[in-house]
Amino acid sequence: MFSTVSPKKTSERKFELHKEAQAYKKMIDGQVNDLKSEAVRIGTTALIVGTALATVYLIFSLFTSDSEPKKKKIKGTENSNLPVIVKKEKGTESWLVSSIKGYIIVFLMAIAKDKIVEAMTILKENNDPKSTK
């Protein structure tokens, strides 16, 4: 009914299968390591770009936030029972302060743009199939 296989052929086949399994394991380990390094690289680039953008946004919001409006109280006559009227006026800043803020914002935006372009170049170079590693 069943054909018998010699123990020699079985051990040879077992050895071949073991070698193939080791080769597949090495190949899979290499692919996993490649994926890990790619994920770390992309994560680092995203962190740098995100940090640059967040920093620019925070500094931009600090410099462009309006100062607290000044309150000016207007009272009626001294002996009247009229309510006190509070009028809020926006504080004005000089042209020098506003121009310095503008230059700082432009400078920070240029730095952020350079970092984003640098990150995009790195991503393009690493994803280019023609490049050699």
TORSEVO-374878 format. One line per 8 residues: their letters; for each residue x, y, z of N, C-alpha, C, CB. Coordinates in steps of 0.1 Angstrom, whole numbers. Atoms other than C-alpha are relative to their C-alpha. Glycine has a CB too. Layout:
! TORSEVO-374878
a> X:Y:Z:X:Y:Z:X:Y:Z:X:Y:Z ~ ...
! end
This chain:
! TORSEVO-374878
mfstvspk> 8:-12:0:0:0:0:9:13:0:-9:0:12 ~ -8:-11:0:24:26:11:14:-3:-4:0:7:14 ~ -14:3:4:58:29:-5:9:4:12:3:8:-13 ~ -9:-3:-11:86:29:20:11:9:-6:6:-13:6 ~ -11:-10:4:112:57:19:12:-4:9:-4:15:1 ~ -12:3:-8:147:50:30:3:11:10:12:-3:-9 ~ -4:-10:-10:159:67:61:10:10:-4:4:-6:13 ~ -10:-9:5:188:82:42:-7:11:-8:10:-8:-9
ktserkfe> 7:-10:8:165:100:18:-8:9:9:-9:-6:-11 ~ 8:-8:-9:143:112:46:9:10:7:-7:-9:10 ~ -9:-9:-7:172:127:65:6:11:-9:11:-8:7 ~ -5:-9:9:186:143:34:-11:11:-3:4:-7:-14 ~ 12:-10:3:151:159:26:-2:9:12:-13:-8:-3 ~ 2:-8:-12:148:170:62:11:11:1:1:-9:13 ~ -11:-10:0:182:187:60:-2:11:-10:14:-7:-3 ~ 3:-10:11:173:204:27:-11:10:5:-4:-7:-13
lhkeaqay> 11:-9:-4:140:217:42:5:9:12:-12:-9:5 ~ -6:-8:-11:159:229:73:8:12:-6:8:-9:10 ~ -8:-11:6:183:249:51:-9:10:-7:10:-6:-11 ~ 9:-10:6:154:264:31:-7:8:11:-10:-8:-8 ~ 6:-8:-10:137:274:63:9:10:6:-5:-10:11 ~ -9:-10:-5:168:291:76:2:11:-10:14:-7:2 ~ -2:-10:10:172:309:43:-12:10:0:1:-6:-15 ~ 12:-9:-1:136:322:45:0:8:12:-13:-9:-1
kkmidgqv> -1:-8:-13:141:332:81:9:12:-1:4:-9:11 ~ -9:-11:2:171:353:72:-6:10:-9:14:-6:-6 ~ 6:-10:9:153:369:43:-11:8:7:-6:-8:-12 ~ 10:-7:-7:123:378:65:6:9:10:-10:-11:7 ~ -7:-9:-10:146:391:92:5:13:-6:11:-8:8 ~ -6:-11:7:163:413:67:-11:10:-4:7:-4:-13 ~ 11:-9:4:130:427:54:-6:7:12:-11:-8:-7 ~ 5:-6:-13:118:433:90:9:11:4:-2:-10:11
ndlkseav> -10:-10:-3:150:452:97:-1:12:-9:14:-6:0 ~ 1:-11:9:146:473:66:-13:8:3:-1:-6:-15 ~ 12:-7:-3:110:481:75:2:9:13:-11:-9:2 ~ -2:-7:-12:121:491:110:8:13:-2:8:-9:11 ~ -9:-11:2:149:514:98:-8:11:-8:13:-4:-8 ~ 8:-9:8:125:530:72:-10:7:9:-7:-7:-11 ~ 10:-6:-9:99:536:99:7:10:10:-7:-11:8 ~ -8:-9:-9:125:552:122:4:13:-8:12:-7:6
rigttali> -4:-11:8:137:574:94:-12:9:-3:7:-4:-13 ~ 12:-8:3:102:586:84:-5:6:13:-11:-9:-6 ~ 5:-6:-12:92:591:120:9:12:5:0:-11:11 ~ -9:-11:-4:123:612:127:-2:12:-9:15:-5:-1 ~ 2:-11:9:117:633:96:-13:7:3:0:-5:-15 ~ 13:-6:-4:80:638:106:1:8:13:-10:-11:1 ~ -2:-7:-13:91:648:141:7:13:-2:8:-9:10 ~ -7:-13:2:115:674:128:-9:10:-7:13:-3:-9
vgtalatv> 9:-9:7:90:689:104:-11:4:9:-6:-7:-13 ~ 11:-4:-10:62:688:130:5:10:10:-5:-12:6 ~ -6:-9:-10:85:704:156:2:14:-6:12:-5:6 ~ -2:-13:7:95:732:131:-13:7:-2:8:-2:-13 ~ 13:-7:2:59:739:122:-6:4:13:-9:-9:-8 ~ 6:-4:-13:47:739:158:8:12:6:1:-12:10 ~ -7:-11:-5:75:762:168:-3:13:-7:15:-3:-1 ~ 3:-12:8:68:786:140:-14:5:4:1:-2:-15
ylifslft> 14:-3:-4:31:785:149:-1:7:14:-9:-12:0 ~ 0:-6:-13:37:792:186:6:14:0:8:-9:10 ~ -6:-13:1:61:820:179:-9:10:-7:14:0:-6 ~ 9:-8:8:37:834:153:-12:5:9:-5:-7:-12 ~ 12:-4:-8:8:833:178:4:9:12:-6:-13:5 ~ -4:-8:-10:29:849:205:2:15:-5:14:-5:6 ~ -3:-13:5:39:878:183:-13:7:-6:11:0:-11 ~ 12:-6:6:5:883:167:-12:1:9:-4:-8:-12
sdsepkkk> 11:-1:-10:-16:880:198:-2:15:4:2:-9:12 ~ 3:-14:-4:-34:913:206:3:2:15:-14:3:-4 ~ -2:-3:-14:-24:929:238:-14:3:6:10:12:2 ~ 13:-2:-7:-51:933:264:-5:14:-3:1:-3:15 ~ 5:-14:2:-74:962:255:0:8:13:-14:-1:-6 ~ 0:-9:-11:-71:992:277:-14:4:4:9:13:-3 ~ 13:-3:-5:-101:1000:298:-1:15:3:-5:-9:12 ~ 1:-15:-3:-113:1036:300:-14:1:6:1:8:-13
kikgtens> 13:-1:-8:-139:1044:326:-5:14:-3:3:-2:15 ~ 7:-13:1:-164:1071:319:-11:0:10:-6:1:-15 ~ 10:-1:-11:-184:1082:348:-10:12:-3:7:3:14 ~ 10:-11:2:-215:1103:348:4:11:10:-15:-5:3 ~ -3:-11:-9:-218:1133:371:3:-6:14:-12:10:1 ~ -4:5:-13:-205:1129:406:-11:-5:9:8:11:7 ~ 11:3:-9:-238:1128:424:-11:-8:-7:-6:13:5 ~ 11:8:6:-258:1107:399:1:-14:3:1:2:-15
nlpvivkk> 0:15:-2:-268:1071:402:1:-7:-13:-14:-3:7 ~ -2:7:13:-259:1063:366:11:-11:1:4:11:-11 ~ -10:11:-1:-240:1031:360:14:5:-6:-5:-12:-7 ~ -13:-4:6:-203:1033:352:1:-7:-13:12:-5:10 ~ -1:5:14:-196:1028:315:15:-3:-2:-5:10:-11 ~ -14:4:3:-164:1009:306:1:-2:-15:4:-13:8 ~ -2:0:14:-151:1015:272:14:-7:-3:-1:14:-7 ~ -13:7:3:-124:991:258:6:5:-13:-2:-15:-1
ekgteswl> -8:-4:12:-98:1004:234:12:-9:-2:4:15:2 ~ -12:8:3:-72:984:216:12:8:2:-1:-6:-14 ~ -12:-6:-1:-37:992:224:7:0:-13:9:-7:11 ~ -7:0:13:-17:1003:194:15:-1:3:-3:13:-7 ~ -14:1:-1:19:994:188:7:8:-11:4:-15:0 ~ -7:-9:9:45:1014:170:3:-8:-13:13:5:6 ~ -3:6:12:54:1007:134:13:-8:1:1:10:-12 ~ -13:7:-2:89:996:145:-2:-14:6:9:9:8
vssikgyi> 3:13:-7:76:969:168:-7:-10:-10:-9:2:13 ~ 7:8:9:52:956:142:8:-5:-12:-13:7:-6 ~ -9:5:11:78:955:114:10:-10:5:8:13:-6 ~ -9:10:-6:103:937:137:-7:-14:2:5:5:14 ~ 8:13:-1:76:911:144:-2:-6:-13:-14:3:7 ~ 1:6:14:70:907:107:12:-6:-5:-5:11:-9 ~ -13:6:4:107:902:100:3:-13:7:11:10:2 ~ -3:12:-7:110:876:127:-9:-11:-5:-3:2:16
ivflmaia> 9:11:5:79:857:114:5:-5:-13:-14:6:-1 ~ -5:4:13:93:858:79:12:-9:1:2:12:-9 ~ -12:8:-2:126:845:91:-3:-14:5:9:7:10 ~ 3:13:-6:111:817:111:-7:-9:-11:-9:1:12 ~ 7:7:10:88:807:82:10:-5:-11:-10:9:-7 ~ -10:5:9:119:805:59:8:-12:5:10:12:-3 ~ -7:12:-6:137:782:83:-9:-12:0:3:3:15 ~ 9:11:1:106:760:85:-1:-5:-14:-14:4:5
kdkiveam> 0:5:14:104:759:47:12:-8:-4:-2:12:-9 ~ -12:7:3:140:749:44:0:-14:6:12:8:5 ~ 1:13:-6:135:721:69:-9:-10:-7:-4:1:15 ~ 9:9:7:105:708:51:5:-4:-14:-14:8:-3 ~ -6:4:13:123:709:17:11:-10:2:6:13:-7 ~ -11:10:-3:153:691:33:-6:-14:3:8:5:12 ~ 6:13:-3:130:664:47:-6:-6:-13:-11:2:10 ~ 6:6:12:112:660:14:11:-5:-10:-8:11:-8
tilkennd> -11:4:8:146:657:-4:5:-14:5:11:10:-1 ~ -5:12:-6:157:630:20:-10:-11:-3:2:1:15 ~ 10:10:3:124:611:15:1:-4:-14:-14:5:4 ~ 0:3:15:127:614:-23:13:-9:-3:0:13:-8 ~ -12:8:3:163:601:-23:-1:-14:5:13:7:7 ~ 1:13:-6:155:572:0:-10:-9:-7:-3:0:14 ~ 10:7:7:125:562:-20:3:-2:-15:-14:7:1 ~ -3:1:14:142:565:-54:6:-14:-3:11:11:-4
pkstk> -4:14:3:146:529:-68:14:0:-7:-10:-8:-8 ~ -13:0:7:176:540:-89:12:2:9:0:10:-11 ~ -11:-2:-8:197:550:-60:5:-13:6:-4:10:12 ~ -6:12:-7:221:525:-44:2:3:14:14:-3:-7 ~ -1:-2:-15:222:519:-7:13:-6:4:-11:-7:7
! end
